[in-house]
Amino acid sequence: MRDNKLRILSFLMFFWGACVSSISYATTLKVCYDQWPPMTMFPTKDEPERGVVIDMVEQIYSSEGFTLEYFEVPLARGLDMVAEGLCDMLPEYLYSKNSDNVFVYASEATFSYATAFVVRKSDSWRYQGIQSLNGKRIATGPGWDYSSMSAGYQHYIDDPANSNFVEVIAGYDDVVDRIFHMIKEDRVDLYADNDLVLQYVLNQLDLNDDLRIVRPGLEKKLVEMPIFSKKIPTDKRQELINIWNEGRLAMKGKKEQALLNKYEVSLEK
Protein backbone atom coordinates (compact mmCIF):
# COMPACT_ATOMS: atom_id res chain seq x y z
CA MET A 1 0.00 0.00 0.00
CA ARG A 2 2.77 2.41 0.91
CA ASP A 3 4.58 1.62 -2.34
CA ASN A 4 1.44 2.35 -4.33
CA LYS A 5 1.02 5.66 -2.54
CA LEU A 6 4.64 6.55 -3.30
CA ARG A 7 4.16 5.65 -6.95
CA ILE A 8 1.04 7.79 -7.17
CA LEU A 9 2.76 10.67 -5.39
CA SER A 10 5.78 10.40 -7.69
CA PHE A 11 3.53 10.38 -10.75
CA LEU A 12 1.61 13.43 -9.53
CA MET A 13 4.84 15.31 -8.83
CA PHE A 14 6.18 14.41 -12.27
CA PHE A 15 2.91 15.43 -13.92
CA TRP A 16 2.83 18.73 -12.00
CA GLY A 17 6.45 19.46 -12.93
CA ALA A 18 5.77 18.74 -16.59
CA CYS A 19 2.75 21.04 -16.54
CA VAL A 20 4.70 23.85 -14.90
CA SER A 21 7.50 23.43 -17.42
CA SER A 22 5.02 23.47 -20.29
CA ILE A 23 3.25 26.57 -18.97
CA SER A 24 6.57 28.34 -18.40
CA TYR A 25 7.69 27.56 -21.93
CA ALA A 26 4.39 28.73 -23.36
CA THR A 27 4.26 32.05 -21.54
CA THR A 28 7.90 33.16 -21.29
CA LEU A 29 9.51 34.68 -24.37
CA LYS A 30 13.31 34.89 -24.27
CA VAL A 31 14.49 37.87 -26.29
CA CYS A 32 18.12 38.49 -27.27
CA TYR A 33 19.03 41.95 -28.53
CA ASP A 34 22.01 44.22 -29.08
CA GLN A 35 22.60 47.91 -28.42
CA TRP A 36 21.30 50.08 -31.30
CA PRO A 37 19.69 53.22 -29.80
CA PRO A 38 16.97 54.30 -30.05
CA MET A 39 15.66 51.07 -31.60
CA THR A 40 17.14 48.65 -29.06
CA MET A 41 18.84 49.88 -25.88
CA PHE A 42 20.54 48.39 -22.84
CA PRO A 43 18.79 49.88 -19.79
CA THR A 44 20.76 51.56 -17.02
CA LYS A 45 19.83 52.94 -13.62
CA ASP A 46 19.73 56.46 -15.09
CA GLU A 47 18.08 55.46 -18.40
CA PRO A 48 15.83 52.42 -17.89
CA GLU A 49 14.24 52.47 -21.37
CA ARG A 50 14.82 49.59 -23.82
CA GLY A 51 14.09 51.35 -27.10
CA VAL A 52 11.40 51.66 -29.77
CA VAL A 53 11.54 48.08 -31.05
CA ILE A 54 11.76 46.44 -27.63
CA ASP A 55 8.80 48.53 -26.42
CA MET A 56 6.95 47.29 -29.50
CA VAL A 57 7.85 43.63 -28.82
CA GLU A 58 6.79 44.06 -25.18
CA GLN A 59 3.41 45.51 -26.10
CA ILE A 60 2.67 42.87 -28.74
CA TYR A 61 3.56 39.80 -26.69
CA SER A 62 2.50 40.94 -23.22
CA SER A 63 -0.99 41.61 -24.62
CA GLU A 64 -1.06 37.91 -25.53
CA GLY A 65 -0.12 36.83 -22.02
CA PHE A 66 3.64 36.41 -22.44
CA THR A 67 6.27 37.40 -19.92
CA LEU A 68 9.45 38.64 -21.61
CA GLU A 69 12.94 37.76 -20.47
CA TYR A 70 15.72 39.89 -21.98
CA PHE A 71 19.34 39.06 -22.78
CA GLU A 72 21.42 42.14 -23.62
CA VAL A 73 24.32 40.90 -25.74
CA PRO A 74 26.41 41.93 -28.77
CA LEU A 75 24.71 41.07 -32.07
CA ALA A 76 26.99 38.13 -32.93
CA ARG A 77 26.34 36.53 -29.55
CA GLY A 78 22.61 37.14 -29.87
CA LEU A 79 22.53 35.38 -33.23
CA ASP A 80 24.38 32.41 -31.74
CA MET A 81 21.98 32.25 -28.79
CA VAL A 82 18.95 32.20 -31.10
CA ALA A 83 20.58 29.49 -33.23
CA GLU A 84 21.35 27.45 -30.10
CA GLY A 85 17.83 27.86 -28.72
CA LEU A 86 18.99 29.87 -25.70
CA CYS A 87 16.80 32.72 -26.96
CA ASP A 88 13.47 32.39 -28.74
CA MET A 89 13.89 35.47 -30.89
CA LEU A 90 15.98 38.49 -31.84
CA PRO A 91 13.79 41.42 -32.91
CA GLU A 92 15.89 42.96 -35.69
CA TYR A 93 18.19 41.38 -38.25
CA LEU A 94 18.91 41.92 -41.92
CA TYR A 95 17.26 39.40 -44.21
CA SER A 96 19.71 36.97 -45.76
CA LYS A 97 18.94 33.80 -47.70
CA ASN A 98 21.99 32.24 -46.06
CA SER A 99 20.32 32.66 -42.67
CA ASP A 100 17.23 30.67 -43.65
CA ASN A 101 19.03 27.49 -42.60
CA VAL A 102 19.69 28.86 -39.11
CA PHE A 103 16.69 31.08 -38.25
CA VAL A 104 13.08 31.55 -39.29
CA TYR A 105 12.13 35.11 -40.24
CA ALA A 106 8.81 36.78 -39.54
CA SER A 107 7.12 38.12 -42.66
CA GLU A 108 6.34 41.53 -41.14
CA ALA A 109 9.40 43.79 -40.75
CA THR A 110 10.05 45.80 -37.62
CA PHE A 111 10.79 48.86 -39.76
CA SER A 112 12.00 49.74 -43.21
CA TYR A 113 14.57 52.41 -42.42
CA ALA A 114 15.85 55.21 -44.61
CA THR A 115 19.60 55.62 -44.21
CA ALA A 116 21.59 58.83 -43.99
CA PHE A 117 25.13 60.05 -43.32
CA VAL A 118 26.56 62.16 -40.55
CA VAL A 119 29.39 64.63 -41.28
CA ARG A 120 30.91 67.73 -39.69
CA LYS A 121 28.66 70.73 -39.91
CA SER A 122 31.29 72.64 -41.89
CA ASP A 123 31.53 69.87 -44.51
CA SER A 124 29.47 70.50 -47.66
CA TRP A 125 29.79 66.87 -48.79
CA ARG A 126 26.77 65.04 -50.22
CA TYR A 127 26.44 61.40 -51.19
CA GLN A 128 26.21 61.27 -54.98
CA GLY A 129 27.13 57.66 -55.60
CA ILE A 130 30.27 55.68 -54.88
CA GLN A 131 32.54 58.13 -56.69
CA SER A 132 31.67 60.79 -54.08
CA LEU A 133 33.39 58.66 -51.41
CA ASN A 134 36.83 59.10 -52.95
CA GLY A 135 39.25 60.67 -50.48
CA LYS A 136 36.77 60.51 -47.59
CA ARG A 137 37.60 58.65 -44.38
CA ILE A 138 34.68 56.34 -43.63
CA ALA A 139 33.81 54.91 -40.20
CA THR A 140 32.13 51.53 -39.74
CA GLY A 141 31.96 48.64 -37.27
CA PRO A 142 33.49 45.15 -37.48
CA GLY A 143 31.54 42.93 -39.86
CA TRP A 144 28.77 45.46 -40.43
CA ASP A 145 26.93 44.69 -43.66
CA TYR A 146 25.56 47.45 -45.91
CA SER A 147 25.09 45.27 -48.99
CA SER A 148 21.27 45.18 -48.78
CA MET A 149 21.27 49.00 -48.94
CA SER A 150 24.11 49.44 -51.45
CA ALA A 151 26.22 46.67 -52.91
CA GLY A 152 28.58 49.34 -54.24
CA TYR A 153 29.09 50.91 -50.80
CA GLN A 154 29.83 47.51 -49.26
CA HIS A 155 32.29 46.70 -52.04
CA TYR A 156 34.02 50.04 -51.52
CA ILE A 157 34.46 49.35 -47.80
CA ASP A 158 35.70 45.80 -48.41
CA ASP A 159 38.12 46.73 -51.20
CA PRO A 160 41.71 46.46 -49.87
CA ALA A 161 42.64 49.39 -52.12
CA ASN A 162 40.49 51.63 -49.87
CA SER A 163 41.69 50.27 -46.52
CA ASN A 164 43.54 53.51 -45.66
CA PHE A 165 40.23 55.36 -45.88
CA VAL A 166 38.09 52.91 -43.87
CA GLU A 167 38.24 52.99 -40.07
CA VAL A 168 36.69 49.96 -38.35
CA ILE A 169 35.65 50.88 -34.80
CA ALA A 170 35.26 47.92 -32.42
CA GLY A 171 33.48 47.94 -29.09
CA TYR A 172 30.62 46.59 -26.97
CA ASP A 173 27.89 49.23 -26.76
CA ASP A 174 29.30 52.68 -27.54
CA VAL A 175 30.65 52.33 -31.09
CA VAL A 176 28.31 54.86 -32.71
CA ASP A 177 28.91 57.40 -29.93
CA ARG A 178 32.66 57.13 -30.45
CA ILE A 179 32.29 57.47 -34.21
CA PHE A 180 30.38 60.73 -33.76
CA HIS A 181 33.17 62.12 -31.57
CA MET A 182 35.78 60.96 -34.09
CA ILE A 183 33.99 62.87 -36.85
CA LYS A 184 33.86 65.97 -34.67
CA GLU A 185 37.60 65.61 -33.94
CA ASP A 186 38.38 65.31 -37.69
CA ARG A 187 39.69 61.76 -37.30
CA VAL A 188 37.15 60.40 -39.81
CA ASP A 189 34.82 62.21 -42.21
CA LEU A 190 31.53 60.37 -42.46
CA TYR A 191 29.37 57.54 -41.22
CA ALA A 192 26.22 55.89 -42.65
CA ASP A 193 23.43 54.40 -40.56
CA ASN A 194 19.70 54.19 -39.96
CA ASP A 195 18.38 57.77 -40.02
CA LEU A 196 16.60 57.28 -36.66
CA VAL A 197 19.84 56.17 -35.02
CA LEU A 198 21.67 59.23 -36.32
CA GLN A 199 18.91 61.57 -35.09
CA TYR A 200 18.90 60.00 -31.64
CA VAL A 201 22.67 59.91 -31.10
CA LEU A 202 23.10 63.46 -32.38
CA ASN A 203 20.58 64.69 -29.81
CA GLN A 204 21.86 62.53 -26.97
CA LEU A 205 25.46 63.68 -27.44
CA ASP A 206 24.37 67.30 -27.92
CA LEU A 207 26.48 67.63 -31.07
CA ASN A 208 24.01 69.51 -33.26
CA ASP A 209 26.38 72.50 -33.35
CA ASP A 210 29.24 70.32 -34.60
CA LEU A 211 27.70 67.63 -36.81
CA ARG A 212 24.79 67.33 -39.20
CA ILE A 213 22.81 64.61 -40.94
CA VAL A 214 23.10 64.40 -44.73
CA ARG A 215 20.23 63.04 -46.81
CA PRO A 216 19.61 61.12 -48.97
CA GLY A 217 21.65 58.18 -47.76
CA LEU A 218 22.36 54.87 -49.47
CA GLU A 219 20.33 53.71 -52.45
CA LYS A 220 17.95 51.27 -50.70
CA LYS A 221 16.20 51.19 -47.36
CA LEU A 222 17.39 49.04 -44.49
CA VAL A 223 14.77 46.36 -43.83
CA GLU A 224 15.05 44.69 -40.43
CA MET A 225 13.15 41.50 -39.57
CA PRO A 226 12.59 39.53 -36.35
CA ILE A 227 14.21 36.08 -36.35
CA PHE A 228 13.00 33.05 -34.38
CA SER A 229 14.88 29.98 -33.22
CA LYS A 230 14.57 26.72 -35.11
CA LYS A 231 14.92 24.96 -31.75
CA ILE A 232 11.33 25.96 -30.90
CA PRO A 233 8.74 23.32 -31.89
CA THR A 234 7.30 24.23 -35.29
CA ASP A 235 3.73 24.89 -34.14
CA LYS A 236 4.87 27.03 -31.21
CA ARG A 237 7.30 28.99 -33.39
CA GLN A 238 4.60 29.67 -35.98
CA GLU A 239 2.31 30.91 -33.21
CA LEU A 240 5.00 33.36 -32.07
CA ILE A 241 5.55 34.53 -35.65
CA ASN A 242 1.83 34.99 -36.24
CA ILE A 243 1.51 37.03 -33.05
CA TRP A 244 4.33 39.29 -34.24
CA ASN A 245 2.99 39.67 -37.80
CA GLU A 246 -0.53 40.54 -36.67
CA GLY A 247 0.65 42.73 -33.79
CA ARG A 248 3.09 44.73 -35.91
CA LEU A 249 0.42 45.43 -38.53
CA ALA A 250 -1.95 46.59 -35.79
CA MET A 251 0.68 49.03 -34.48
CA LYS A 252 1.07 50.97 -37.72
CA GLY A 253 -0.08 54.56 -37.51
CA LYS A 254 -0.73 56.24 -34.17
CA LYS A 255 0.74 53.52 -31.93
CA GLU A 256 3.94 53.41 -33.96
CA GLN A 257 4.19 57.20 -33.97
CA ALA A 258 3.69 57.35 -30.21
CA LEU A 259 6.72 55.09 -29.69
CA LEU A 260 8.86 57.19 -32.04
CA ASN A 261 7.74 60.37 -30.26
CA LYS A 262 8.76 58.86 -26.93
CA TYR A 263 12.37 58.73 -28.15
CA GLU A 264 12.13 62.06 -30.02
CA VAL A 265 12.81 60.68 -33.51
CA SER A 266 10.75 60.66 -36.69
CA LEU A 267 10.66 58.66 -39.91
CA GLU A 268 11.74 60.64 -42.94
CA LYS A 269 9.05 60.88 -45.59
Phi, psi and chi 1 to 4 in degrees:
 res  aa     phi    psi   chi1   chi2   chi3   chi4
   1 MET       -  -45.3  178.6   68.1   71.7      -
   2 ARG   -62.4  -40.4 -174.7  179.0  178.9 -173.9
   3 ASP   -61.7  -41.0  -73.1  -15.3      -      -
   4 ASN   -63.6  -41.1  -74.6  -20.8      -      -
   5 LYS   -63.8  -39.7  -74.2 -177.5  176.6  179.5
   6 LEU   -65.0  -39.9  -73.2  172.8      -      -
   7 ARG   -63.6  -44.0  -71.6 -167.0 -170.7   98.3
   8 ILE   -64.0  -43.1  -67.6  170.5      -      -
   9 LEU   -63.4  -41.6 -179.8   60.3      -      -
  10 SER   -63.2  -41.6  -63.8      -      -      -
  11 PHE   -63.8  -44.7  173.7   78.1      -      -
  12 LEU   -63.2  -39.6  -70.2  173.7      -      -
  13 MET   -65.5  -41.5  -70.1  178.8   67.7      -
  14 PHE   -63.1  -45.1  172.9   81.7      -      -
  15 PHE   -63.3  -42.3 -178.9   75.9      -      -
  16 TRP   -63.7  -42.1  179.0   81.9      -      -
  17 GLY   -63.4  -40.4      -      -      -      -
  18 ALA   -65.1  -40.1      -      -      -      -
  19 CYS   -64.3  -45.0  -71.1      -      -      -
  20 VAL   -61.0  -43.5  169.1      -      -      -
  21 SER   -61.6  -42.8  175.4      -      -      -
  22 SER   -64.6  -43.3  175.2      -      -      -
  23 ILE   -64.5  -43.1  -69.1  169.7      -      -
  24 SER   -59.9  -43.7  174.3      -      -      -
  25 TYR   -63.9  -38.1 -178.3   80.9      -      -
  26 ALA   -72.4  -29.1      -      -      -      -
  27 THR  -110.5   -6.2   58.8      -      -      -
  28 THR  -107.3  124.7  -60.4      -      -      -
  29 LEU  -109.0  118.1 -176.6   70.2      -      -
  30 LYS   -91.6  119.1  -63.9 -179.3  178.8  179.9
  31 VAL  -116.7  118.4 -179.3      -      -      -
  32 CYS   -93.9  140.3  -80.6      -      -      -
  33 TYR  -157.6  157.2   73.8   93.7      -      -
  34 ASP  -107.9  173.7   62.9  -44.9      -      -
  35 GLN   -83.8  115.9  174.1   88.3  -26.7      -
  36 TRP  -152.2   65.9 -161.5   38.7      -      -
  37 PRO   -60.5  143.1  -17.0   29.3      -      -
  38 PRO   -94.0   11.0   37.4  -38.2      -      -
  39 MET   -75.2  -49.1  -47.7  -40.4  -62.8      -
  40 THR  -135.1  129.0   52.2      -      -      -
  41 MET  -135.9  142.9  -60.4  164.4   59.2      -
  42 PHE   -83.3  119.6  -65.1  170.6      -      -
  43 PRO   -70.8  149.4   26.7  -34.1      -      -
  44 THR  -128.9  173.9   64.3      -      -      -
  45 LYS   -61.3  -39.0 -177.5  178.2  179.0 -179.9
  46 ASP   -80.9  -32.0  -64.4  -31.6      -      -
  47 GLU  -130.7   89.5  -64.7 -173.6   14.0      -
  48 PRO   -79.6   -3.9   29.6  -34.9      -      -
  49 GLU   -70.8  152.6  -58.4  -63.0  -15.7      -
  50 ARG  -109.1   -4.8  -68.0 -172.8 -179.0  -88.8
  51 GLY   106.8  165.5      -      -      -      -
  52 VAL   -56.4  -52.3  175.8      -      -      -
  53 VAL   -69.4  -40.3  170.4      -      -      -
  54 ILE   -67.7  -38.3  -59.6  -59.1      -      -
  55 ASP   -58.7  -39.8  -74.2   -1.5      -      -
  56 MET   -65.5  -46.6 -170.6  173.7  -75.3      -
  57 VAL   -59.6  -44.1  170.6      -      -      -
  58 GLU   -59.5  -47.1  178.1   83.0   37.1      -
  59 GLN   -64.3  -42.8  -71.2 -176.8   30.1      -
  60 ILE   -65.5  -48.6  -71.2  171.6      -      -
  61 TYR   -84.0  -32.9  -75.3  100.3      -      -
  62 SER   -66.5  -31.2   62.9      -      -      -
  63 SER   -67.9  -17.3   68.6      -      -      -
  64 GLU  -100.6   11.2  -65.5  -66.9  -32.5      -
  65 GLY    92.5    8.3      -      -      -      -
  66 PHE   -87.2  145.9  -74.3   85.5      -      -
  67 THR  -101.8  133.5  -61.7      -      -      -
  68 LEU  -101.8  134.6  -78.1   75.3      -      -
  69 GLU  -116.6  125.1 -177.1  178.1   -5.2      -
  70 TYR  -105.5  143.4  -63.1  109.7      -      -
  71 PHE  -126.2  109.9  -62.7   82.6      -      -
  72 GLU   -92.1  107.4  -62.7  130.8   17.8      -
  73 VAL  -142.0  160.0  -68.0      -      -      -
  74 PRO   -59.9  156.2  -22.1   33.1      -      -
  75 LEU   -56.2  -46.7  177.7   59.2      -      -
  76 ALA   -59.3  -41.1      -      -      -      -
  77 ARG   -68.4  -39.1  178.2   58.4 -175.1  145.2
  78 GLY   -61.6  -41.2      -      -      -      -
  79 LEU   -62.3  -43.1  -64.0  174.1      -      -
  80 ASP   -62.1  -41.9  -72.6  -17.3      -      -
  81 MET   -66.9  -35.9  -69.7  177.2   71.9      -
  82 VAL   -67.9  -42.9  174.5      -      -      -
  83 ALA   -62.2  -36.5      -      -      -      -
  84 GLU   -82.5   -9.1  -65.4  163.0    9.0      -
  85 GLY    84.9    8.2      -      -      -      -
  86 LEU   -76.0  -23.9  -60.4  174.8      -      -
  87 CYS  -124.8  147.4  -80.4      -      -      -
  88 ASP   -79.2  -34.3  -60.6  -42.0      -      -
  89 MET  -153.3  162.2   72.9  172.2  -61.3      -
  90 LEU  -131.3  125.3 -173.3  144.2      -      -
  91 PRO   -71.3  -24.6  -19.0   32.5      -      -
  92 GLU  -140.1  123.8  -72.3 -158.3  -56.2      -
  93 TYR  -156.1  144.4 -171.4   54.6      -      -
  94 LEU   -62.8  140.7  -75.2  167.3      -      -
  95 TYR   -73.4  133.8  179.1   73.7      -      -
  96 SER  -145.1  130.6  167.6      -      -      -
  97 LYS   -59.9  -32.0  -70.5 -177.4  179.0  179.1
  98 ASN   -64.7  -24.0  -64.4  -28.3      -      -
  99 SER   -84.8   -9.2  -64.1      -      -      -
 100 ASP   -60.7  -26.1  -78.2  -20.1      -      -
 101 ASN   -79.1  -14.5  -64.1  -34.8      -      -
 102 VAL  -110.2  -39.1 -175.4      -      -      -
 103 PHE  -125.7  168.9  -43.6  114.2      -      -
 104 VAL  -118.6  126.0  178.3      -      -      -
 105 TYR   -87.9  144.8  -74.1   85.4      -      -
 106 ALA   -70.5  161.6      -      -      -      -
 107 SER   -92.4  -16.6   57.1      -      -      -
 108 GLU  -102.3  120.2 -164.3   63.6   34.1      -
 109 ALA   -68.9  155.1      -      -      -      -
 110 THR   -66.3  -56.8   51.4      -      -      -
 111 PHE  -150.3  157.6  -78.8   97.9      -      -
 112 SER  -111.6  104.2 -178.9      -      -      -
 113 TYR   -93.6  134.3  -60.2  109.7      -      -
 114 ALA   -74.8  142.9      -      -      -      -
 115 THR  -100.3  165.0   59.6      -      -      -
 116 ALA  -154.9  175.7      -      -      -      -
 117 PHE  -117.0  155.6  -69.7   87.1      -      -
 118 VAL  -119.1  136.6   64.4      -      -      -
 119 VAL  -140.2  172.7  -60.5      -      -      -
 120 ARG   -65.7  149.4  -76.0  178.6  -65.7  -77.5
 121 LYS   -64.3  -28.4 -158.7  159.7 -169.7  177.9
 122 SER   -80.5   -7.8   59.6      -      -      -
 123 ASP   -88.3  124.4 -168.1  -19.0      -      -
 124 SER   -88.1    6.8   61.1      -      -      -
 125 TRP   -59.4  143.1  179.7   84.5      -      -
 126 ARG  -132.5  146.6  -68.0  -75.7 -170.9  -81.0
 127 TYR   -78.3  116.8 -179.2   64.4      -      -
 128 GLN  -130.3   47.4  -63.4  175.6  -42.7      -
 129 GLY    94.7  174.2      -      -      -      -
 130 ILE   -59.4  -34.8  -58.2  -54.3      -      -
 131 GLN   -61.9  -24.6   71.0  -78.5   -4.5      -
 132 SER   -75.1   -7.7   64.0      -      -      -
 133 LEU   -84.0  -15.4  -60.5  172.9      -      -
 134 ASN   -56.0  127.5  -69.2  -26.6      -      -
 135 GLY    83.7   -4.3      -      -      -      -
 136 LYS   -94.4  140.0  -70.5  -67.1 -177.2  179.3
 137 ARG   -89.9  117.1  -62.9  164.0  -63.8  172.5
 138 ILE  -104.4  134.5  -58.6  169.6      -      -
 139 ALA  -100.7  142.5      -      -      -      -
 140 THR  -154.0  178.8 -173.2      -      -      -
 141 GLY  -110.7  166.2      -      -      -      -
 142 PRO   -66.1  121.0   22.5  -31.4      -      -
 143 GLY    76.1    6.6      -      -      -      -
 144 TRP   -68.8  136.8  -67.7    5.3      -      -
 145 ASP  -114.7  115.7 -172.4   -7.0      -      -
 146 TYR  -105.1    5.3  -59.1   83.9      -      -
 147 SER   -63.1  -30.6   57.4      -      -      -
 148 SER   -70.7  -20.5   66.9      -      -      -
 149 MET   -96.0  -33.2  -63.2  159.8  -82.1      -
 150 SER  -164.8  105.9  172.7      -      -      -
 151 ALA   -61.8  -35.2      -      -      -      -
 152 GLY   -66.0  -41.0      -      -      -      -
 153 TYR   -64.4  -43.4 -172.7   79.1      -      -
 154 GLN   -63.5  -41.3 -174.3   64.9   47.5      -
 155 HIS   -63.5  -39.0  177.0   73.7      -      -
 156 TYR   -62.7  -43.6 -173.7   90.8      -      -
 157 ILE   -66.2  -38.3  -72.0  175.2      -      -
 158 ASP   -79.2  -19.4  -68.2  -20.8      -      -
 159 ASP   -67.1  119.2 -170.9  -16.8      -      -
 160 PRO   -55.2  -27.3  -24.3   34.0      -      -
 161 ALA   -64.8  -19.9      -      -      -      -
 162 ASN  -105.0    8.8  -59.0  -38.7      -      -
 163 SER   -59.2  -30.2   60.7      -      -      -
 164 ASN   -70.8  -14.0  -70.2  -23.9      -      -
 165 PHE  -111.3    8.0  -67.7   93.7      -      -
 166 VAL  -121.5  119.0  177.8      -      -      -
 167 GLU  -107.5  114.7 -170.9   77.0   26.8      -
 168 VAL   -93.8  117.3  179.4      -      -      -
 169 ILE  -102.9  114.6  -44.2  -60.6      -      -
 170 ALA   -94.8  158.0      -      -      -      -
 171 GLY   164.6  177.3      -      -      -      -
 172 TYR   -93.3  -56.8 -179.9   65.7      -      -
 173 ASP  -141.2    7.3   63.7   -0.6      -      -
 174 ASP  -127.3   22.8   64.3  -16.3      -      -
 175 VAL   -60.4  -48.6  171.6      -      -      -
 176 VAL   -65.0  -40.7  178.4      -      -      -
 177 ASP   -56.8  -46.3  -71.3   10.2      -      -
 178 ARG   -66.8  -35.4  -72.7 -167.6  -74.2  124.8
 179 ILE   -62.1  -43.4  -72.7  173.0      -      -
 180 PHE   -58.5  -44.7  -87.7   54.5      -      -
 181 HIS   -66.6  -34.6  -75.9  -65.3      -      -
 182 MET   -66.4  -36.7  -71.0  174.5   70.0      -
 183 ILE   -66.1  -45.3  -65.1  173.2      -      -
 184 LYS   -57.5  -41.0  176.1 -172.2  174.0 -177.2
 185 GLU   -81.9    6.4  -65.0  160.4    7.0      -
 186 ASP    64.2   31.3 -161.0   15.5      -      -
 187 ARG   -93.1  -26.7  -65.0  164.6   58.9 -165.9
 188 VAL  -138.1  169.3  -67.8      -      -      -
 189 ASP  -107.8  -33.8  -62.2  -43.9      -      -
 190 LEU  -155.2  162.0   57.2   89.6      -      -
 191 TYR  -151.5  135.5  169.5   65.2      -      -
 192 ALA  -108.1  139.6      -      -      -      -
 193 ASP  -164.4  177.2 -154.2  -30.6      -      -
 194 ASN   -51.8  129.8  169.5   -5.1      -      -
 195 ASP   -56.3  -38.8 -162.9  -29.7      -      -
 196 LEU   -64.9  -37.7  -60.6 -177.7      -      -
 197 VAL   -63.6  -44.8  170.2      -      -      -
 198 LEU   -62.9  -43.6  -60.9 -177.9      -      -
 199 GLN   -58.4  -48.1  -68.0  176.2   45.0      -
 200 TYR   -64.6  -49.0 -178.0   81.5      -      -
 201 VAL   -65.3  -40.3  175.9      -      -      -
 202 LEU   -58.1  -42.4 -165.1   60.5      -      -
 203 ASN   -71.2  -42.8  -69.8  -27.6      -      -
 204 GLN   -63.4  -38.0  -71.9  -63.2  110.0      -
 205 LEU   -86.6   -5.2  -62.9 -179.5      -      -
 206 ASP    56.0   50.6 -166.1   22.4      -      -
 207 LEU  -114.0   21.4  -70.3  175.1      -      -
 208 ASN   -64.8  -21.9  -76.4  -76.1      -      -
 209 ASP   -82.4  -13.3  -69.7  -22.4      -      -
 210 ASP  -111.5  -31.4  -56.9  -73.4      -      -
 211 LEU  -127.2  162.0  -53.4  177.8      -      -
 212 ARG  -146.4  157.6   62.6 -169.5  178.7   87.7
 213 ILE   -93.0  133.3  -64.4  172.5      -      -
 214 VAL  -110.6  124.2  174.6      -      -      -
 215 ARG  -124.4  150.2  -54.4  178.7 -177.3   95.4
 216 PRO   -76.7  165.5   29.8  -35.9      -      -
 217 GLY   -96.6 -136.4      -      -      -      -
 218 LEU   -70.5  166.8  -62.0  170.9      -      -
 219 GLU   -63.0  -36.8  -71.8   81.6   -1.4      -
 220 LYS  -118.6  159.9  -63.0  178.8 -178.3  178.1
 221 LYS   -76.0  157.8  -72.6 -168.9  172.8 -176.5
 222 LEU   -93.6  111.5  169.6   61.1      -      -
 223 VAL  -101.3  119.0 -179.2      -      -      -
 224 GLU  -110.7  135.0  -65.8  -88.3  -15.6      -
 225 MET  -124.1  145.6  -46.3  -76.4  -71.3      -
 226 PRO   -70.8  144.0  -14.8   28.7      -      -
 227 ILE  -118.9  147.0   56.0  172.3      -      -
 228 PHE  -124.8  148.3  -66.2   81.0      -      -
 229 SER   -72.3  138.1  177.8      -      -      -
 230 LYS   -75.9   -7.3  -77.7 -163.7  167.7 -176.1
 231 LYS   -77.9  -15.0  -60.7  -65.8 -175.1  179.9
 232 ILE   -76.6  137.1  -55.5  172.3      -      -
 233 PRO   -51.2  142.0  -27.1   35.2      -      -
 234 THR   -53.4  -47.3  -57.5      -      -      -
 235 ASP   -63.7  -42.2  -70.0  -12.2      -      -
 236 LYS   -66.3  -42.1 -174.5   62.6 -171.2  176.0
 237 ARG   -62.4  -42.7 -177.0  176.4   61.8 -118.1
 238 GLN   -64.9  -34.6 -168.4   56.4   53.3      -
 239 GLU   -61.9  -45.0  178.1 -169.5   -8.7      -
 240 LEU   -62.0  -41.5  -66.7  174.5      -      -
 241 ILE   -65.8  -43.5  -68.7  173.0      -      -
 242 ASN   -62.1  -40.8  -69.8  -16.4      -      -
 243 ILE   -60.5  -43.7  -69.8  171.4      -      -
 244 TRP   -62.5  -51.3  166.8  -97.1      -      -
 245 ASN   -57.4  -46.9  -71.2  -21.7      -      -
 246 GLU   -70.4  -39.5  -66.4  167.9   11.0      -
 247 GLY   -67.3  -40.1      -      -      -      -
 248 ARG   -66.3  -40.7 -178.8   63.7 -175.3   92.2
 249 LEU   -61.7  -39.8  -77.5  170.8      -      -
 250 ALA   -69.1  -19.4      -      -      -      -
 251 MET   -89.7   -6.9  -66.5 -160.3   76.2      -
 252 LYS   -63.9  145.2  -69.2 -174.4 -178.0  -65.7
 253 GLY    97.4 -127.6      -      -      -      -
 254 LYS   -65.2  -40.8  -69.2 -176.4  178.3  179.5
 255 LYS   -64.8  -43.1  -69.4 -178.0  178.8  179.7
 256 GLU   -62.4  -44.8  174.6 -174.7  -72.1      -
 257 GLN   -64.4  -36.4 -170.4   57.7   52.8      -
 258 ALA   -62.5  -38.7      -      -      -      -
 259 LEU   -67.7  -41.8  -73.4  176.8      -      -
 260 LEU   -63.2  -41.9  -66.0  169.7      -      -
 261 ASN   -61.7  -36.0  -69.7  -15.2      -      -
 262 LYS   -57.6  -35.0  175.0 -179.4  174.8 -178.5
 263 TYR  -103.1    9.0  -67.1   91.6      -      -
 264 GLU    60.0   44.0  -60.9 -179.7  -16.1      -
 265 VAL  -131.6  162.4  -65.9      -      -      -
 266 SER  -145.0  146.3   60.8      -      -      -
 267 LEU   -74.2  135.4  -68.7  168.2      -      -
 268 GLU   -76.9  135.4  -70.5  -63.2  -51.5      -
 269 LYS   -85.7      -  -57.6  -62.0 -176.0 -178.1
